Amino acid sequence: MKSILGQAAELCMPIKEEQAKVAQIIKEIENKVNSALKKSKITARCSVGGSVAKGTWLPGVSDIDFFILFDYEKYKGEHQFLSDVAEKVLRSIFKGVQRLHGSRDYFNVNYKKYILEFVPVLEISELSDALNLTDYSPLHVYWVRDRVKANRKLQSEVRLAKQFFKANGVYGAESYISGFSGHVTEILTIYYGGFLRLLSSRSLGRGKILFTKKSRKEIFNKSINRIFQNKTV
């Protein structure tokens, strides 16, 4: 079992070349956006988010998330206009910026074969300071990142869990999937202390998949086989 999981974990780990490429894209984007923010005299900063920031992303990543974090004291009274401010900055840098509607509008940009997502938020340190649901998002990233830094093994465990759910068609919070989002997968894996412990937990019995002792073994074997058969995830 340990040998199989070890090999599967290696397949779920981005290779060094991909890690270097993603790191370079992050550096480029943060520099471009932060320079534009400074030029426009906007008190905000751009920082990578999502699974890339947490170190829990799967190989073959095609999208990278970024936060545009606005100074809380300066912009809390105008937080409803953060998307408008962010849009002007992004359009001064990139072509084809797409504005998408959410609790606070956010943006997509195609850049060097990657889809970049920019989410404008107020930079907060306390949950009580949030003025919009999106303001919580960076704290989610910090929470996961701190825990995987404290226990590096959790990065591999989270990746195994994500790929396992993906192989079974239950990974993704989209309505047509109604499965486990990346963030929920991270929380559950951290909470239970690893992939196998998560797999044995009662939490997976809620929803459209139910693991019995027998089915856990069958589904595990099938999923591991899928991981080995499809190295690009």
C-alpha positions in Angstrom: 0.0 0.0 0.0 2.7 2.5 1.0 4.6 1.7 -2.3 1.5 2.2 -4.4 0.6 5.5 -2.7 4.2 6.7 -3.0 4.2 6.1 -6.7 0.7 7.7 -7.1 1.9 10.7 -5.0 4.8 11.2 -7.4 2.5 11.3 -10.4 0.3 13.9 -8.6 3.3 16.2 -8.0 4.1 18.8 -10.7 7.6 18.2 -12.2 10.4 20.8 -11.5 10.1 22.3 -15.0 6.4 23.0 -14.5 7.0 24.4 -11.1 9.6 26.7 -12.4 7.4 27.8 -15.3 4.5 28.6 -12.9 6.8 30.4 -10.5 8.0 32.6 -13.4 4.4 33.4 -14.5 3.6 34.4 -10.9 6.6 36.7 -10.7 5.8 38.3 -14.0 2.1 38.9 -13.1 2.8 40.2 -9.6 5.4 42.6 -11.0 3.2 43.9 -13.8 0.1 44.4 -11.6 2.0 45.9 -8.7 3.8 48.3 -11.0 0.5 49.4 -12.5 -1.1 49.9 -9.1 1.8 52.0 -8.0 1.7 54.1 -11.2 -2.0 54.7 -10.6 -1.4 55.6 -7.0 -3.7 52.9 -5.8 -2.9 51.5 -2.3 -3.2 47.8 -3.1 -1.0 44.8 -3.9 -1.3 41.8 -6.2 -0.6 38.4 -4.7 -1.0 34.8 -5.9 -3.9 32.8 -4.4 -5.6 29.5 -4.9 -4.0 26.1 -4.8 -0.8 27.5 -6.4 -0.3 29.7 -3.4 -1.0 26.8 -1.0 1.3 24.4 -2.8 -1.5 21.9 -3.4 -2.0 22.2 -7.1 -2.0 19.2 -9.5 0.2 18.8 -12.6 -1.1 20.4 -15.8 -2.5 23.4 -14.1 -4.0 25.8 -16.6 -5.4 28.5 -14.3 -3.7 30.6 -11.7 -5.6 32.8 -9.2 -4.5 36.2 -7.9 -5.8 38.6 -5.3 -5.7 42.3 -5.7 -5.7 43.3 -2.0 -6.8 46.9 -1.3 -5.8 48.7 1.8 -8.6 48.3 4.3 -8.7 51.7 5.9 -8.4 53.6 2.6 -11.0 51.6 0.7 -13.5 50.2 3.2 -15.9 53.1 2.5 -15.7 52.5 -1.2 -15.5 48.7 -1.3 -18.4 48.4 -3.7 -16.2 50.1 -6.3 -13.2 47.8 -6.0 -14.0 45.9 -9.1 -14.2 49.1 -11.2 -10.8 50.2 -9.9 -9.3 46.7 -10.5 -10.7 46.6 -14.0 -9.1 49.9 -15.1 -5.7 48.7 -13.8 -6.0 45.3 -15.5 -7.1 46.8 -18.8 -4.1 49.0 -18.8 -1.9 45.9 -18.7 -3.7 43.1 -20.6 -5.9 42.6 -23.6 -9.1 40.7 -23.6 -9.9 41.2 -19.9 -13.2 39.5 -19.0 -15.4 40.8 -16.2 -17.3 38.1 -14.4 -20.2 38.6 -12.0 -20.0 37.4 -8.4 -20.7 38.7 -4.9 -17.9 41.1 -6.1 -17.1 41.1 -9.8 -13.8 39.4 -10.7 -11.7 39.1 -13.9 -10.2 36.5 -16.2 -7.2 37.1 -18.5 -5.5 34.7 -21.0 -1.8 35.0 -20.6 0.9 32.6 -22.1 -1.5 29.7 -22.3 -2.7 30.2 -18.7 -6.1 31.5 -17.5 -5.4 34.1 -14.9 -8.2 35.0 -12.4 -8.0 38.3 -10.5 -10.2 38.8 -7.4 -10.4 42.3 -5.8 -10.6 42.1 -2.0 -10.2 44.3 1.0 -7.0 43.2 2.9 -8.2 42.1 6.3 -6.7 40.2 9.2 -10.0 39.6 11.2 -13.1 37.8 9.9 -15.3 40.5 11.4 -13.7 43.1 9.1 -15.0 41.5 5.9 -17.5 43.6 4.0 -18.0 41.0 1.2 -17.7 37.2 1.0 -14.7 37.5 -1.2 -12.8 39.3 1.5 -12.5 36.0 3.4 -10.7 34.3 0.6 -7.1 35.3 1.3 -7.6 34.1 4.9 -8.6 30.7 3.6 -5.3 30.6 1.6 -3.3 31.6 4.7 -5.0 28.9 6.8 -4.1 26.1 4.4 -0.7 27.4 3.6 0.3 27.6 7.3 -0.7 24.1 7.9 1.0 22.5 4.9 4.1 24.5 5.8 4.0 23.0 9.3 3.6 19.5 7.9 4.9 19.2 4.3 3.5 15.7 4.0 0.1 17.2 3.8 0.8 18.7 0.4 1.2 15.2 -1.0 -1.8 14.0 0.9 -4.0 16.8 -0.4 -2.9 16.1 -4.0 -3.8 12.4 -3.6 -7.2 13.3 -2.3 -7.8 15.8 -5.1 -6.8 13.3 -7.8 -8.8 10.6 -6.1 -12.0 12.7 -6.2 -11.1 13.8 -9.8 -10.7 10.2 -10.9 -14.2 9.4 -9.5 -15.8 12.4 -11.1 -16.7 14.1 -7.8 -14.0 16.9 -7.8 -15.3 20.4 -8.4 -18.0 22.6 -6.9 -19.6 23.4 -10.3 -23.4 22.8 -10.4 -23.0 20.0 -13.0 -20.6 18.1 -10.7 -21.8 19.1 -7.2 -18.7 17.6 -5.8 -15.8 18.5 -3.5 -14.2 21.8 -4.2 -10.4 22.2 -4.0 -10.7 24.2 -0.8 -13.1 21.7 0.8 -10.8 18.8 -0.2 -7.8 20.6 1.5 -9.8 21.3 4.7 -11.0 17.7 5.0 -7.6 16.2 4.3 -5.9 18.5 6.8 -8.7 17.9 9.4 -8.4 14.1 9.1 -4.6 14.2 8.9 -4.2 12.5 5.5 -5.7 10.9 2.5 -6.3 7.4 3.8 -7.8 8.8 7.0 -10.1 11.0 5.0 -11.1 8.0 2.8 -12.1 6.1 5.9 -14.1 9.0 7.5 -17.8 9.2 7.7 -17.8 12.6 6.1 -17.6 11.0 2.6 -20.9 9.2 3.3 -22.8 12.5 2.9 -23.9 13.3 -0.6 -24.0 11.2 -3.7 -21.1 8.8 -2.9 -21.1 6.3 0.0 -18.1 4.3 0.9 -18.6 1.0 2.6 -15.6 -1.1 3.8 -15.8 -3.1 0.6 -16.4 -0.3 -1.8 -13.6 1.8 -0.4 -11.1 -0.9 -1.5 -12.7 -1.2 -4.9 -12.9 2.5 -5.6 -9.4 3.1 -4.2 -8.0 0.4 -6.6 -9.9 1.8 -9.6 -8.8 5.4 -8.8 -5.2 4.5 -8.3 -5.2 2.8 -11.7 -6.7 5.9 -13.3 -3.9 8.0 -11.8 -1.3 5.7 -13.3 -3.0 5.6 -16.6 -3.4 9.3 -16.9 -0.3 11.2 -15.7 -1.6 14.5 -16.9 -4.4 15.7 -14.6 
